[in-house]
Amino acid sequence: MEFPSPADFTIKTPRGSSSSSAASSSMTERMYSLDSFLQERSNLSDDEDFDLDSSGTRSPFTDSPSHKKYLFPQKEFVDELRPEEIRWFYKNEGEKRWRAFIGYDSLRIECRYRALACDSDGDIDVNERILVRGGLYDVEVENKKCHPIYWTGDVSEIMRGTWYYDGSWQPMEEVYALQIETEHMANFANRRLDEVPAVPQKGPRPVIHNLKFQDFHVDWNAPNEIYLFSESASSKLMRQVTKSLGWQKSGSQLHRGYRYEAMMEDKPPDIAHLVFVVHGIGQKMETGAIVKCCKDLRERVVHLKQKYFPDFDQHNKRSEFLPVEWRSSLKLDGDTVESITPHKMRGMRNILNSSAMDILYYTSPLYRSEITHSLQHEMNRLYALFCSRHPYFEVNGGKVSVVAHSLGCVITYDIITGWNPMKLYDEFVTSVIDEESENAEGSNKLQEEMEQARKRVNELEASLKSVHEKQVKAKQPLQFKLENLFCLGSPLAVFLALRGIRPQSKGTHDHILPTSICKRLFNIYHPSDPVAYRLEPLCLKHYATITPLLIHFYDSSKKTPYLKMKRKAYAAFKSSSEESDHKGGKMDDSTEGSGAEEQDSPGQTRKSGSGKGQKFSLSKWLTDFRANKKGEDSLAAELKMLQKMDSDAEKLQVKMYMDPKDIDKTELEYRLDYQLRERSLENSYMSVLTSHFCYWTNKDIAYFMLTHLHPELQEP
């Protein structure tokens, strides 16, 4: 959407007023009135591009609750541009449009630019960089580059804007803008901006000054009326046609100075909550993907905060998301796996080697410690770097949370809990050797064998010491205390179950993750995500029969607080009256008792729900389905039938796992499992292919995180 030009908002004052009161009134009244335009912007749908940069910040033109303080009155005379009138821009590689820095960033860059221009003695350090874009980037003014601080790549160019194209307000190229500025000041300095030359009764307005370039020329009709005309053949032809028709000039108007003033108050709030975003498998396959995923999540959180909580920035605190790349720096086996990979289906095998192989690496005792140390070191490095750039963070009691995806949840969990299988194994072997040595005091031969075994174990321990030494010795693996751990599409529950974690009779999850280590644990997943598993049944056994809490739609008009949502059992544990359809008491297609036949053994069939030992026969089901539905073997019908089978099998499995009479009334202190709601047109079987990577762009999750990172935003 193009921004309108300032001329559309200017309130004209009577010409020729010379009194001081009139001049003062002119300076006060001739402000750009944006109320109608901002109201139009607020009515845009959510599907419109919200024009956020990678730091998640916007221009105050659309953000600030009091926009007028950033708009400046038109000047009376032509004079030198003040720093407030100049705006700096940046543009990422591959983009066509320049993006404006916020006023706070632009002013500091302009001051450094002017200081360097006046520094003839070289007293100013040209390598000193300015923190911009919400603290995620810094600017090198000398070379006009903008660099990311916490990740690599993503370097953008910056440009100083003085002259702008009408409508788009894109800056003119500096080499041309400098020449036009020099010509403008040489001919119109100290002249009134509202000065209008005499206009002839017939014909176009006279051109009082002209400047020609190779591809275009610029005409001055007045000190504040400057037009650019292209010298291309098509543009010349268009000008001849419009001139013959008596139309006005078809050139593009140029504006001197940006459309609103840069102010030091135009700055983002201080960071009160730092969030590390940890990736799972597949980072080796697409290096830097977590940077984009983190950007997507950050932009949606900022967008929802500005849309639903526009006054929250007045509290001068916000959350910031930093990507954590733990995989790109690891070599692990070198080229060993690559050398043993067969050449048949090489492309598919390379994808598996770059993604699923990370799980095998992590379960290996040789590489596991190297992976955990890489993630631990990277988070500590980023935190130290962040605190050095934001010294107020720890002083003001800043909080830290982690958003982890897939395997990243398991690695993060092991780091903060200090779980180390090698250390446990060493302790176990040592205890066994000590016990056997005590029982073998009367046998010298057996004692010698035990001593040899002890020596061998010590040799193995020494060979692995270099790999996990730092992790074993680290008393405090992270330099910060964790506030929240958000698990997205996490297989953590499976890893814990295989490690022997079993449900307890308490309503807390301290045996999984003590609150002294992390205050809150959230397990968020899509119902079709094949990698995600539930955590609550590992706390209380009967929660296998309790449905997870459904995450609210971000645009829902009424949201029940999650702490007040009552637990709800699966449909398999409801009575038939509860399962009946609300329209006419008809059983839902996904409930049990549908009457479909199942086959126990060849030649025997039984009705669904007629007894125990039920088995599904896919071939029989498909045969009966096609026989009863002649001509209806389309893909949609097949998928619906498979969904019904899946629903029946799921309910049967839950019912066999626990009998309804075993359900007790013990409740968790707070819920752990949160499930995304499926959209009406979403197909579960189709979602299997995309659901594991859908979390970064999901606005429901962004709203959920925003309201839990800042609990004061939750509805009372």
LOROPA-809035 format. One line per field, with one value per residue (C-alpha): residue number from 1; residue in three letters; x, y, z. Coordinates in steps of 0.25 Angstrom, whole numbers, padded with zeros to 4 digits. Each point is the difference from the previous one (the first is absolute). Example, Ala and Ser with C-alpha at 12.3 -4.5 7.8 and 13.67 -1.06 7.14 Angstrom:
<rs>
pos	1	2 .
code	ALA	SER .
east	0049	0006 .
north	-0018	0014 .
up	0031	-0002 .
</rs>
This chain:
<rs>
pos	1	2	3	4	5	6	7	8	9	10	11	12	13	14	15	16	17	18	19	20	21	22	23	24	25	26	27	28	29	30	31	32	33	34	35	36	37	38	39	40	41	42	43	44	45	46	47	48	49	50	51	52	53	54	55	56	57	58	59	60	61	62	63	64	65	66	67	68	69	70	71	72	73	74	75	76	77	78	79	80	81	82	83	84	85	86	87	88	89	90	91	92	93	94	95	96	97	98	99	100	101	102	103	104	105	106	107	108	109	110	111	112	113	114	115	116	117	118	119	120	121	122	123	124	125	126	127	128	129	130	131	132	133	134	135	136	137	138	139	140	141	142	143	144	145	146	147	148	149	150	151	152	153	154	155	156	157	158	159	160	161	162	163	164	165	166	167	168	169	170	171	172	173	174	175	176	177	178	179	180	181	182	183	184	185	186	187	188	189	190	191	192	193	194	195	196	197	198	199	200	201	202	203	204	205	206	207	208	209	210	211	212	213	214	215	216	217	218	219	220	221	222	223	224	225	226	227	228	229	230	231	232	233	234	235	236	237	238	239	240	241	242	243	244	245	246	247	248	249	250	251	252	253	254	255	256	257	258	259	260	261	262	263	264	265	266	267	268	269	270	271	272	273	274	275	276	277	278	279	280	281	282	283	284	285	286	287	288	289	290	291	292	293	294	295	296	297	298	299	300	301	302	303	304	305	306	307	308	309	310	311	312	313	314	315	316	317	318	319	320	321	322	323	324	325	326	327	328	329	330	331	332	333	334	335	336	337	338	339	340	341	342	343	344	345	346	347	348	349	350	351	352	353	354	355	356	357	358	359	360	361	362	363	364	365	366	367	368	369	370	371	372	373	374	375	376	377	378	379	380	381	382	383	384	385	386	387	388	389	390	391	392	393	394	395	396	397	398	399	400	401	402	403	404	405	406	407	408	409	410	411	412	413	414	415	416	417	418	419	420	421	422	423	424	425	426	427	428	429	430	431	432	433	434	435	436	437	438	439	440	441	442	443	444	445	446	447	448	449	450	451	452	453	454	455	456	457	458	459	460	461	462	463	464	465	466	467	468	469	470	471	472	473	474	475	476	477	478	479	480	481	482	483	484	485	486	487	488	489	490	491	492	493	494	495	496	497	498	499	500	501	502	503	504	505	506	507	508	509	510	511	512	513	514	515	516	517	518	519	520	521	522	523	524	525	526	527	528	529	530	531	532	533	534	535	536	537	538	539	540	541	542	543	544	545	546	547	548	549	550	551	552	553	554	555	556	557	558	559	560	561	562	563	564	565	566	567	568	569	570	571	572	573	574	575	576	577	578	579	580	581	582	583	584	585	586	587	588	589	590	591	592	593	594	595	596	597	598	599	600	601	602	603	604	605	606	607	608	609	610	611	612	613	614	615	616	617	618	619	620	621	622	623	624	625	626	627	628	629	630	631	632	633	634	635	636	637	638	639	640	641	642	643	644	645	646	647	648	649	650	651	652	653	654	655	656	657	658	659	660	661	662	663	664	665	666	667	668	669	670	671	672	673	674	675	676	677	678	679	680	681	682	683	684	685	686	687	688	689	690	691	692	693	694	695	696	697	698	699	700	701	702	703	704	705	706	707	708	709	710	711	712	713	714	715	716 .
code	MET	GLU	PHE	PRO	SER	PRO	ALA	ASP	PHE	THR	ILE	LYS	THR	PRO	ARG	GLY	SER	SER	SER	SER	SER	ALA	ALA	SER	SER	SER	MET	THR	GLU	ARG	MET	TYR	SER	LEU	ASP	SER	PHE	LEU	GLN	GLU	ARG	SER	ASN	LEU	SER	ASP	ASP	GLU	ASP	PHE	ASP	LEU	ASP	SER	SER	GLY	THR	ARG	SER	PRO	PHE	THR	ASP	SER	PRO	SER	HIS	LYS	LYS	TYR	LEU	PHE	PRO	GLN	LYS	GLU	PHE	VAL	ASP	GLU	LEU	ARG	PRO	GLU	GLU	ILE	ARG	TRP	PHE	TYR	LYS	ASN	GLU	GLY	GLU	LYS	ARG	TRP	ARG	ALA	PHE	ILE	GLY	TYR	ASP	SER	LEU	ARG	ILE	GLU	CYS	ARG	TYR	ARG	ALA	LEU	ALA	CYS	ASP	SER	ASP	GLY	ASP	ILE	ASP	VAL	ASN	GLU	ARG	ILE	LEU	VAL	ARG	GLY	GLY	LEU	TYR	ASP	VAL	GLU	VAL	GLU	ASN	LYS	LYS	CYS	HIS	PRO	ILE	TYR	TRP	THR	GLY	ASP	VAL	SER	GLU	ILE	MET	ARG	GLY	THR	TRP	TYR	TYR	ASP	GLY	SER	TRP	GLN	PRO	MET	GLU	GLU	VAL	TYR	ALA	LEU	GLN	ILE	GLU	THR	GLU	HIS	MET	ALA	ASN	PHE	ALA	ASN	ARG	ARG	LEU	ASP	GLU	VAL	PRO	ALA	VAL	PRO	GLN	LYS	GLY	PRO	ARG	PRO	VAL	ILE	HIS	ASN	LEU	LYS	PHE	GLN	ASP	PHE	HIS	VAL	ASP	TRP	ASN	ALA	PRO	ASN	GLU	ILE	TYR	LEU	PHE	SER	GLU	SER	ALA	SER	SER	LYS	LEU	MET	ARG	GLN	VAL	THR	LYS	SER	LEU	GLY	TRP	GLN	LYS	SER	GLY	SER	GLN	LEU	HIS	ARG	GLY	TYR	ARG	TYR	GLU	ALA	MET	MET	GLU	ASP	LYS	PRO	PRO	ASP	ILE	ALA	HIS	LEU	VAL	PHE	VAL	VAL	HIS	GLY	ILE	GLY	GLN	LYS	MET	GLU	THR	GLY	ALA	ILE	VAL	LYS	CYS	CYS	LYS	ASP	LEU	ARG	GLU	ARG	VAL	VAL	HIS	LEU	LYS	GLN	LYS	TYR	PHE	PRO	ASP	PHE	ASP	GLN	HIS	ASN	LYS	ARG	SER	GLU	PHE	LEU	PRO	VAL	GLU	TRP	ARG	SER	SER	LEU	LYS	LEU	ASP	GLY	ASP	THR	VAL	GLU	SER	ILE	THR	PRO	HIS	LYS	MET	ARG	GLY	MET	ARG	ASN	ILE	LEU	ASN	SER	SER	ALA	MET	ASP	ILE	LEU	TYR	TYR	THR	SER	PRO	LEU	TYR	ARG	SER	GLU	ILE	THR	HIS	SER	LEU	GLN	HIS	GLU	MET	ASN	ARG	LEU	TYR	ALA	LEU	PHE	CYS	SER	ARG	HIS	PRO	TYR	PHE	GLU	VAL	ASN	GLY	GLY	LYS	VAL	SER	VAL	VAL	ALA	HIS	SER	LEU	GLY	CYS	VAL	ILE	THR	TYR	ASP	ILE	ILE	THR	GLY	TRP	ASN	PRO	MET	LYS	LEU	TYR	ASP	GLU	PHE	VAL	THR	SER	VAL	ILE	ASP	GLU	GLU	SER	GLU	ASN	ALA	GLU	GLY	SER	ASN	LYS	LEU	GLN	GLU	GLU	MET	GLU	GLN	ALA	ARG	LYS	ARG	VAL	ASN	GLU	LEU	GLU	ALA	SER	LEU	LYS	SER	VAL	HIS	GLU	LYS	GLN	VAL	LYS	ALA	LYS	GLN	PRO	LEU	GLN	PHE	LYS	LEU	GLU	ASN	LEU	PHE	CYS	LEU	GLY	SER	PRO	LEU	ALA	VAL	PHE	LEU	ALA	LEU	ARG	GLY	ILE	ARG	PRO	GLN	SER	LYS	GLY	THR	HIS	ASP	HIS	ILE	LEU	PRO	THR	SER	ILE	CYS	LYS	ARG	LEU	PHE	ASN	ILE	TYR	HIS	PRO	SER	ASP	PRO	VAL	ALA	TYR	ARG	LEU	GLU	PRO	LEU	CYS	LEU	LYS	HIS	TYR	ALA	THR	ILE	THR	PRO	LEU	LEU	ILE	HIS	PHE	TYR	ASP	SER	SER	LYS	LYS	THR	PRO	TYR	LEU	LYS	MET	LYS	ARG	LYS	ALA	TYR	ALA	ALA	PHE	LYS	SER	SER	SER	GLU	GLU	SER	ASP	HIS	LYS	GLY	GLY	LYS	MET	ASP	ASP	SER	THR	GLU	GLY	SER	GLY	ALA	GLU	GLU	GLN	ASP	SER	PRO	GLY	GLN	THR	ARG	LYS	SER	GLY	SER	GLY	LYS	GLY	GLN	LYS	PHE	SER	LEU	SER	LYS	TRP	LEU	THR	ASP	PHE	ARG	ALA	ASN	LYS	LYS	GLY	GLU	ASP	SER	LEU	ALA	ALA	GLU	LEU	LYS	MET	LEU	GLN	LYS	MET	ASP	SER	ASP	ALA	GLU	LYS	LEU	GLN	VAL	LYS	MET	TYR	MET	ASP	PRO	LYS	ASP	ILE	ASP	LYS	THR	GLU	LEU	GLU	TYR	ARG	LEU	ASP	TYR	GLN	LEU	ARG	GLU	ARG	SER	LEU	GLU	ASN	SER	TYR	MET	SER	VAL	LEU	THR	SER	HIS	PHE	CYS	TYR	TRP	THR	ASN	LYS	ASP	ILE	ALA	TYR	PHE	MET	LEU	THR	HIS	LEU	HIS	PRO	GLU	LEU	GLN	GLU	PRO .
east	0000	0006	0000	-0006	0008	0001	-0007	-0013	0000	0006	-0010	0003	0001	-0004	0011	0007	-0002	0012	-0004	0008	-0013	-0004	0014	-0002	-0013	0005	0011	-0011	-0011	0008	0002	-0003	-0013	0000	-0012	-0008	0011	0004	-0015	0000	0013	-0006	-0012	0010	-0002	0010	0004	0006	0015	0004	0013	0009	0015	0009	0000	-0015	-0001	-0008	0000	-0007	-0008	-0009	0004	0000	-0013	0003	0005	-0001	0013	0008	-0005	0006	-0006	0004	0012	-0001	0013	0010	0012	0009	-0007	0000	0004	-0015	-0004	0010	-0004	0009	-0004	0004	-0002	0002	0006	-0010	-0010	-0005	-0005	0008	-0005	0001	0007	-0008	0003	0009	0009	0000	0004	0012	0004	-0001	0008	0011	0000	0002	0010	0008	-0001	0005	0011	0012	0010	-0005	-0003	-0013	0000	-0006	-0001	-0010	-0014	-0013	-0011	-0013	-0012	-0004	0014	0001	0009	0011	0004	0014	-0002	0013	-0003	-0015	-0003	-0009	0004	-0008	0006	-0004	0000	0008	-0004	-0012	0009	-0007	0003	-0003	-0003	-0002	-0013	-0002	-0008	-0012	-0010	-0014	-0010	0010	0009	0012	0013	0007	0014	0010	0009	-0012	-0006	0013	0001	-0015	0002	0012	-0007	-0012	0007	0009	-0013	-0011	0007	-0007	-0012	-0014	-0006	-0013	0005	-0007	0005	-0009	-0008	-0004	-0015	0002	0010	0007	0007	0014	0012	0009	0011	0005	0010	0003	0005	0003	-0013	-0009	-0001	-0006	-0008	-0003	-0013	0001	0009	-0009	-0005	0010	-0002	0008	-0002	0006	0007	-0004	-0008	-0013	0000	0003	-0012	-0009	0004	-0004	-0013	-0004	0005	-0009	-0012	0003	0003	0009	0015	0002	0013	0002	0001	0012	-0001	0012	0000	-0007	-0015	0001	0011	0009	-0001	0008	-0013	-0002	0007	-0004	-0003	0011	0001	-0005	-0001	0010	-0004	0010	-0006	0007	-0002	-0001	0005	0002	0008	0012	-0008	-0004	0010	-0006	-0015	-0002	0003	-0012	-0008	0003	-0003	-0013	-0004	0005	-0007	-0014	0002	0003	-0012	-0010	0006	-0002	-0014	-0006	0008	0004	0003	0009	0013	-0003	0005	0013	0003	-0001	0005	0011	0003	0014	0003	0009	0008	0006	0002	0007	0014	0000	0008	-0003	0005	0006	-0003	-0001	-0015	0001	0010	-0009	-0012	-0005	-0001	-0014	-0010	0011	-0009	-0009	0011	0007	-0013	-0001	0015	-0002	-0012	-0004	0014	0001	-0009	0010	0011	-0006	-0003	0014	0009	0011	-0006	-0011	0008	0006	-0014	-0004	0012	-0002	-0014	0004	0012	-0008	-0011	0011	0007	-0012	-0005	0014	0000	-0015	0003	0013	-0009	-0012	0006	-0013	-0006	0006	-0001	-0015	-0003	-0001	-0006	0005	-0008	0002	-0008	0005	-0005	0001	0013	0004	-0010	0008	0013	-0004	-0007	0013	0008	-0008	-0002	0014	-0004	0012	-0001	0015	0002	-0011	0006	0014	-0007	-0007	0012	0008	-0010	-0001	0015	0001	-0011	0007	0013	-0006	-0006	0013	0010	0003	0003	0013	-0002	-0014	0005	0011	-0011	-0008	0012	0003	-0015	0001	0013	-0007	-0012	0009	0007	-0014	-0004	0013	-0002	-0014	0005	0004	-0014	-0009	0010	-0006	-0014	0003	0008	-0010	-0008	-0008	-0002	-0007	0003	-0014	-0012	-0012	-0014	-0007	0003	-0009	0000	-0005	-0002	0008	0004	0005	-0011	0005	0015	-0005	-0008	0012	0008	-0009	-0008	-0014	-0013	0000	-0012	0003	-0006	0013	0011	0012	0005	0000	0005	0001	-0005	0013	0006	-0011	-0013	-0010	0000	-0009	-0001	-0006	-0003	-0009	-0010	0006	0015	0006	0012	-0008	-0004	-0007	0007	-0012	-0002	0014	-0004	-0013	-0004	-0015	0003	0001	-0015	0000	0000	0011	-0004	-0004	0008	-0010	-0001	0008	-0012	-0011	-0009	0000	0011	-0002	0013	0008	0000	-0015	-0002	-0006	0007	-0008	0000	0002	-0013	0003	-0003	-0013	-0014	-0008	-0009	0012	0005	-0013	-0001	-0006	-0009	-0008	0007	0007	0014	0012	0007	0013	-0006	0000	-0012	-0001	-0004	0012	0005	0013	0007	0007	0005	-0002	-0015	-0005	-0005	-0006	-0007	0008	-0002	-0006	0011	0015	0011	-0004	0009	-0001	0001	0003	-0002	-0014	-0004	0004	-0008	-0012	0002	0000	-0011	-0009	0005	0000	0007	0004	0015	0005	0012	-0009	-0009	0013	0006	-0013	-0001	0015	-0003	-0012	0009	0011	-0010	-0006	0014	0004	-0012	0002	0015	-0004	-0011	0010	0011	-0009	-0014	-0009	-0002	0015	-0002	0003	-0002	0014	0004	0013	0004	0000	-0002	0012	-0006	-0006	-0006	-0002	-0014	-0002	-0006	-0013	0006	0012	0002	0008	0007	0004	0005	0010	0009	0000	-0004	0014	0005	-0013	0003	0008	-0010	-0013	-0006	-0007	0013	0006	-0012	0001	0015	-0002	-0011	0009	0013	-0008	-0011	-0006	-0005	-0009	-0015	-0004 .
north	0000	0013	0012	0013	0012	0011	0009	-0008	0003	0015	0010	0013	0014	0013	0005	0014	-0001	0007	0002	-0008	-0006	-0005	-0006	-0007	-0005	-0005	-0008	-0006	-0002	-0005	-0014	-0012	-0006	-0015	-0004	-0004	-0007	-0008	-0004	-0006	-0007	-0006	-0006	-0008	-0015	-0009	-0006	0013	0000	0007	0005	-0005	0000	-0012	0007	0000	0015	0010	0014	0009	0005	-0012	-0004	0012	0003	0014	0002	0015	0002	-0006	0009	0014	0013	0004	0010	0015	0001	-0008	-0004	-0011	-0013	-0003	-0014	-0002	0002	-0010	-0015	-0012	-0013	-0014	-0011	-0015	-0008	-0003	0011	0011	0010	0008	-0001	0012	-0001	0005	0014	-0004	-0008	0010	0011	-0007	-0005	0015	0005	-0010	0003	0015	-0002	-0008	0010	0011	-0009	0005	-0005	-0014	0001	-0008	-0016	-0003	-0015	0003	-0005	0005	-0009	0000	-0007	-0004	-0004	-0011	0007	0010	0010	0003	0015	0001	-0012	0002	-0014	-0006	-0013	-0010	-0002	-0014	-0008	0000	0005	0009	0013	0011	0014	0013	0013	0015	0006	0015	0000	-0009	-0004	0004	-0011	-0011	0008	-0008	0008	0004	-0005	0007	0004	0007	0005	0007	0008	0004	0005	0008	0006	0003	0007	0008	0006	0000	0001	0010	0002	-0003	-0013	0005	0010	-0002	0006	0008	-0010	0004	0001	-0011	-0012	-0008	0005	0005	-0008	0009	-0009	-0013	-0011	-0011	-0014	-0011	-0007	0010	0015	0008	0013	0010	0007	0006	-0002	-0011	-0005	-0009	-0011	-0011	-0004	-0012	0001	-0013	-0001	-0005	0011	0011	-0006	0001	0014	0004	-0007	0006	0014	-0001	-0004	0012	-0008	0004	-0005	-0015	0000	-0005	0010	0000	0004	0005	-0006	-0012	0000	0000	0005	-0010	0001	-0006	-0005	-0009	-0012	-0014	-0004	-0006	-0015	-0007	-0014	-0007	-0012	-0010	-0008	-0013	-0009	-0015	-0009	0005	0012	-0006	-0002	0015	0008	0013	-0005	0002	0015	0001	-0008	0009	0012	-0006	-0002	0014	0007	-0007	0003	0015	0001	-0007	0009	0013	-0005	-0005	0007	0014	0007	-0011	0007	0011	-0009	0001	-0015	-0011	-0014	-0003	-0012	-0005	-0012	-0011	-0008	-0012	-0009	0008	0000	-0015	-0009	-0013	-0012	0008	-0007	-0014	-0001	0007	-0011	-0012	0006	-0008	0007	-0005	0011	0009	0013	-0007	-0006	0014	0006	-0011	0001	0015	-0001	-0013	-0004	0011	-0009	-0012	0010	0004	-0014	-0004	0001	0005	0013	0003	0008	0007	0004	0005	0008	0007	0004	0004	0008	0007	0005	0004	0008	0007	0003	0006	0008	0005	0005	0007	0008	0002	0002	0004	-0014	-0008	0013	0001	-0015	-0004	-0014	-0011	-0011	-0010	-0004	-0014	-0008	-0015	-0006	0014	-0002	-0013	0006	0013	-0009	-0008	0012	0007	-0013	-0005	-0013	-0008	-0015	-0002	0005	-0009	-0012	0003	0001	-0013	-0008	0006	-0005	-0014	-0001	0004	-0009	-0012	0003	0000	-0014	-0005	0003	-0015	-0003	0007	-0004	0006	0012	0002	-0002	0011	0009	-0002	0003	0013	0004	-0002	0008	0011	0000	0001	0011	0008	-0002	0007	0010	0010	-0001	0003	0006	0014	-0005	-0009	0011	0011	0002	0011	-0004	0013	0014	0004	-0006	-0004	0005	-0008	-0011	-0001	-0013	0000	-0014	-0007	-0014	0002	-0009	-0012	0003	0001	-0013	-0008	0006	-0006	0012	-0005	0007	0005	0002	0014	0012	0006	-0003	0002	-0014	0004	0014	0007	0014	0004	-0002	0005	0006	-0004	-0010	0000	-0011	0005	-0009	-0001	-0012	-0006	0002	-0014	0004	0006	-0007	0004	0002	0000	-0015	-0001	0009	-0006	-0013	0003	0012	-0010	0001	0015	0009	0010	0015	0006	0013	0011	0006	0013	0008	-0006	0010	-0007	-0008	-0008	0001	-0013	-0001	-0001	-0010	-0013	-0013	-0008	-0015	-0006	-0005	-0014	0002	0008	-0006	-0003	0012	0009	-0005	0002	0010	0014	0000	-0012	-0010	-0007	-0006	0007	-0007	0000	-0007	-0015	-0009	0004	-0015	-0002	-0014	-0005	-0013	-0008	-0011	-0005	-0003	0006	0014	0008	0013	0012	0001	-0014	-0005	0000	-0004	0009	0001	0009	-0007	0011	-0009	-0004	0014	0005	-0011	0003	0015	-0002	-0010	0010	0012	-0004	0011	0008	-0004	0014	0005	0008	-0012	-0008	0010	0002	-0016	0000	0011	-0008	-0012	0009	0006	-0014	-0006	0012	-0001	-0015	0002	0010	-0008	-0013	0009	0004	-0004	0012	-0005	0003	0015	0008	0014	0004	0012	0006	0013	0006	-0007	-0003	-0005	0010	-0004	0009	0000	-0006	0009	-0004	-0003	-0007	-0014	-0008	-0010	0011	0008	-0011	0006	0014	0000	-0002	0013	0009	0006	0012	0007	-0004	0012	-0008	-0004	0014	0005	-0011	0003	0015	-0001	-0010	0008	0012	-0006	0014	-0001	-0012	0003	0000 .
up	0000	-0004	0010	-0005	-0002	0011	-0010	0002	0015	0000	0006	-0008	0007	-0006	-0009	0003	0016	0006	0014	0011	0005	-0014	-0002	0014	-0004	-0013	0007	0009	-0010	-0012	0005	-0008	0004	0000	0008	-0012	-0007	0013	0002	-0014	0004	0012	-0008	-0008	0001	0006	-0013	-0004	0000	0014	-0006	0012	-0001	0005	0014	0001	0000	-0008	-0003	0010	-0012	0003	0014	0009	0008	-0001	-0015	0000	0008	-0011	-0011	-0001	-0006	-0014	0000	-0003	-0008	-0007	0009	0003	0004	0014	0005	0004	-0015	-0005	0001	-0002	-0007	-0002	-0010	0001	-0012	-0010	0004	-0009	0011	0010	0015	0009	0013	0012	0005	0011	-0009	-0011	0009	0006	-0014	-0005	0012	-0003	-0015	0003	0011	-0010	-0011	0010	0006	-0008	0011	0000	0015	-0002	0000	-0014	0004	0012	-0004	0004	0005	-0008	-0004	0014	0004	-0010	-0010	0000	-0010	-0006	-0004	-0007	-0010	0000	0005	0010	0006	0009	0014	0004	-0013	-0013	-0014	-0002	-0003	-0005	-0007	0006	-0007	0005	-0006	-0002	-0013	-0002	-0011	0002	0004	0003	0009	-0005	0001	-0012	-0003	0008	-0012	-0007	0013	0004	-0013	0001	0014	-0004	-0012	0009	0011	-0010	-0007	0011	0014	0009	-0009	0005	-0003	-0003	-0011	-0013	-0013	-0009	-0008	-0015	-0003	-0011	-0001	0011	0012	-0003	0004	0009	0000	-0006	0002	-0010	0002	-0010	0002	0006	0003	0011	-0001	0011	-0001	0014	0012	0005	-0014	-0006	-0011	-0006	-0014	-0007	-0013	-0006	-0013	0007	0010	-0011	-0008	0012	0003	-0014	0001	0013	-0004	-0013	0009	0009	0012	0011	0000	0001	0008	0014	0011	0009	0015	0008	0014	0005	0002	0015	0010	0007	0015	0011	0007	-0012	0005	0004	0015	0008	0000	0012	-0005	-0009	-0007	-0007	-0012	-0001	-0013	-0001	-0011	-0015	0003	-0007	-0013	0000	0008	0006	-0001	0015	-0002	-0010	0010	0011	-0008	-0004	0014	0005	-0011	0004	0015	-0003	-0010	0010	0011	-0008	-0005	0014	0010	-0006	0013	0006	-0005	0009	0012	-0007	-0001	-0011	-0003	-0010	-0008	-0003	-0009	0005	-0011	0007	-0012	-0011	0008	0003	-0009	0008	-0008	-0011	-0014	0006	-0002	-0014	-0004	0004	-0007	-0012	-0013	-0003	0003	0005	0001	0010	0008	0001	0005	0011	0003	0002	0009	0006	0002	0011	0009	-0002	0003	0013	0005	-0002	0012	-0008	-0006	0010	0009	-0012	-0004	0014	0002	-0013	0003	0015	-0005	-0011	0010	0010	-0010	-0006	0015	0003	-0013	0002	0015	-0005	-0010	0010	0013	0006	-0002	0012	0009	-0003	0003	-0015	-0002	-0010	-0007	-0010	-0012	-0005	-0012	-0002	0004	0006	0011	0004	0000	0007	0011	0002	0001	0011	0008	-0002	-0004	-0005	-0003	-0001	0014	0005	-0007	0007	0013	-0002	-0005	0012	0010	-0006	0000	0015	0003	-0007	0006	0014	-0003	-0006	0012	0002	-0015	-0005	-0014	-0001	0007	-0011	-0011	0007	0000	-0014	-0003	0008	-0007	-0014	0005	0004	-0014	-0007	0009	-0003	-0015	0001	0010	-0011	-0006	0013	0009	0000	0002	0011	0008	-0003	0013	-0006	-0015	-0004	0005	0002	0007	-0009	0001	-0010	-0009	-0013	-0007	-0014	-0007	0011	0001	0015	0006	-0008	0004	0015	-0001	-0005	0011	0010	0004	0005	0005	0015	0009	0002	-0008	-0004	-0010	0009	-0003	-0015	0001	0014	0001	0006	-0013	-0009	0005	-0011	-0011	-0012	-0010	-0012	-0012	-0013	0001	-0013	0004	-0001	0009	0011	0013	0013	0013	0010	0001	0005	0012	0003	-0007	-0001	-0009	-0011	0000	0001	-0013	-0001	0001	-0014	-0003	-0003	-0013	0000	-0006	0009	0007	0013	0006	0013	0008	-0001	0016	0000	-0011	0006	-0004	-0010	-0002	-0014	-0007	0003	0014	-0002	0000	-0012	0003	0001	-0014	-0007	-0010	0004	-0012	0002	0009	-0011	0003	-0005	-0011	0009	0012	0003	-0003	-0014	-0004	-0009	-0002	0005	-0003	0012	-0009	-0014	-0002	0013	0002	0011	0002	0005	0015	0002	0009	0003	-0009	-0011	-0013	-0012	-0014	-0010	-0012	0005	0004	-0014	-0007	0008	-0002	-0015	0000	0007	-0007	-0014	-0009	0012	0001	-0001	0008	0010	0003	0003	0009	0008	0002	0004	0010	0006	0001	0007	0010	0004	0002	0008	0009	0002	0003	0011	0005	0001	0007	0011	0005	0003	0015	0002	-0003	0013	0003	0002	-0009	-0004	0006	-0014	-0014	-0008	-0014	-0009	-0014	-0012	-0005	-0014	-0010	-0007	-0013	0006	-0003	0010	-0009	-0009	0012	0003	-0010	0004	0015	0006	-0006	0001	0014	-0004	-0009	0009	0006	0010	0006	-0001	0008	0010	0002	0001	0011	0008	-0002	0006	0009	0002	-0014	0003	0002	0015 .
</rs>
